[in-house]
Amino acid sequence: MLEEKLKEAIVGELQRQAADRPQSLKIQGAGDAQSSEELTVNGNIDLGALVMVVAGSVAGGP
């Protein structure tokens, strides 16, 4: 359960960042992320935003 929430939070945040900055971040395999353990990420990630989303997921946030 917790692992699924964390995976959802991470993939969702990476997809959001890629949508905001398509020229600097590309995500592949996000559609299969629920059934796969692999995701290909190419580009710059806003680590602070990613950490906040993961922390919120662990704390029970949206």
C-alpha positions in Angstrom: 0.0 0.0 0.0 2.6 2.5 1.0 4.9 1.5 -1.9 2.1 2.1 -4.3 1.3 5.5 -2.9 5.0 6.5 -3.1 5.3 5.2 -6.7 2.2 7.1 -7.7 3.5 10.3 -6.0 6.9 10.0 -7.7 5.6 9.2 -11.2 2.9 11.9 -10.9 5.4 14.6 -9.9 7.8 13.6 -12.6 5.0 13.7 -15.2 4.0 17.2 -13.9 7.5 18.5 -14.1 7.9 17.0 -17.7 4.7 18.7 -18.7 5.9 22.0 -17.4 9.3 21.7 -19.0 9.1 19.3 -22.0 12.3 20.7 -23.4 14.4 19.7 -20.4 12.7 16.6 -19.0 11.4 13.5 -20.7 9.7 10.5 -19.0 9.2 7.1 -20.6 7.3 4.2 -19.2 5.1 6.2 -16.9 2.0 4.7 -18.3 3.3 1.2 -17.3 4.6 2.4 -13.9 1.9 0.7 -12.0 2.8 -2.7 -13.3 6.5 -2.2 -13.9 9.4 -1.4 -11.7 11.2 0.6 -14.4 10.9 4.2 -15.5 13.2 6.1 -17.9 13.9 9.7 -17.0 16.0 12.0 -19.1 16.7 15.5 -18.0 16.7 17.8 -15.0 14.5 17.1 -12.0 13.4 19.6 -9.4 14.5 17.5 -6.5 13.0 19.9 -3.9 9.5 19.5 -5.4 9.9 15.8 -5.7 10.9 15.5 -2.1 7.9 17.6 -1.0 5.5 15.4 -2.9 7.0 12.2 -1.5 7.0 13.6 2.0 3.3 14.6 1.6 2.5 11.2 0.4 4.1 9.5 3.4 2.4 12.0 5.7 -1.0 11.2 4.2 -1.4 14.4 2.1 -3.0 14.6 -1.4 
